[in-house]
Amino acid sequence: MIARVASFEGVNVEAAQSSMDEAEAVIRPMLAALAGYSGGLELFAENGKFLSISLFDSVENAQAAEPTFDQEMPEKLGRIFQQWEGTRVSVDLYHVAGDDRR
């Protein structure tokens, strides 16, 4: 399993929390349609740092999803993302060494 981890800084946490349900309604169907997608986590810290972790079955499927994350998602969430402010500072792929989700 591969985890695509996108890191953001300077996120307006209040705006993100108040519009997360609206964003999820747009994001989840897009993610569910991606080849090899198997779930994810959205994590935030009070200091404005945000992690978006998307799980895929292979490196190839994670890499093939990049146009969705880089183009389609920002286009469809433009107004919401503007409210969140912040900047994406990195995107990395990790091999999942352990998974204790229940």
C-alpha positions in Angstrom: 0.0 0.0 0.0 1.2 3.5 -0.8 0.3 6.7 1.1 0.3 10.0 -0.8 1.0 12.6 1.8 0.3 16.3 0.9 1.5 18.8 3.5 0.0 22.3 3.8 0.9 25.2 6.0 -0.8 28.5 6.9 -4.3 26.9 6.7 -7.1 28.9 8.3 -8.2 26.1 10.6 -11.6 27.7 11.4 -12.5 28.0 7.7 -11.3 24.5 7.0 -13.4 23.0 9.9 -16.5 25.0 9.0 -16.4 23.9 5.3 -15.0 20.4 5.6 -18.4 18.7 5.0 -19.0 20.8 1.9 -15.5 20.0 0.6 -15.8 16.3 1.4 -19.0 16.1 -0.6 -17.0 17.2 -3.7 -13.7 15.4 -2.9 -14.9 11.9 -1.9 -16.6 11.0 -5.2 -13.5 12.2 -7.1 -11.2 10.1 -4.9 -13.5 7.0 -5.0 -13.3 7.0 -8.8 -9.5 6.9 -8.8 -7.9 3.6 -9.7 -6.5 1.8 -6.7 -7.8 4.4 -4.2 -8.4 2.7 -0.8 -9.2 5.5 1.7 -7.6 8.4 3.4 -7.2 10.8 6.3 -7.3 14.5 6.6 -5.4 15.8 9.6 -4.9 19.4 10.9 -3.1 21.1 13.7 -4.2 24.2 15.5 -1.1 26.0 14.1 -2.4 25.8 10.5 -0.6 22.7 9.4 -2.7 20.2 7.4 -1.9 16.8 6.1 -4.0 15.0 3.5 -3.2 11.3 3.3 -4.6 9.3 0.4 -4.0 5.5 0.3 -3.4 3.6 -3.0 -2.7 0.0 -3.9 0.4 0.9 -6.0 2.9 3.7 -6.8 1.6 3.7 -10.3 -2.0 4.4 -9.3 -0.8 7.1 -6.8 1.2 8.8 -9.5 -1.6 8.5 -12.1 -3.9 10.4 -9.6 -1.8 13.5 -9.6 -3.8 15.4 -12.3 -6.9 14.9 -10.1 -5.1 16.4 -7.1 -3.2 19.1 -9.0 -5.9 20.3 -11.4 -9.4 18.8 -11.1 -9.7 19.1 -7.3 -8.5 22.7 -7.1 -10.9 23.7 -10.0 -13.9 22.1 -8.3 -13.0 23.4 -4.8 -11.7 26.8 -5.8 -14.0 28.9 -3.6 -13.6 26.6 -0.6 -9.8 26.3 -1.0 -9.6 30.1 -1.2 -11.3 30.3 2.2 -8.8 27.8 3.7 -5.9 29.9 2.6 -2.6 28.1 3.1 0.0 26.7 0.8 0.9 23.2 -0.3 4.5 22.7 0.7 5.1 19.1 -0.3 3.7 15.9 -1.7 5.5 12.6 -1.0 4.7 8.9 -1.5 5.4 6.5 1.3 5.2 2.8 1.4 2.9 1.8 4.3 4.9 -0.2 6.8 2.0 -0.9 9.1 -1.7 -0.3 9.2 -3.7 -0.8 12.4 -6.9 0.8 11.3 -10.0 -1.1 12.6 
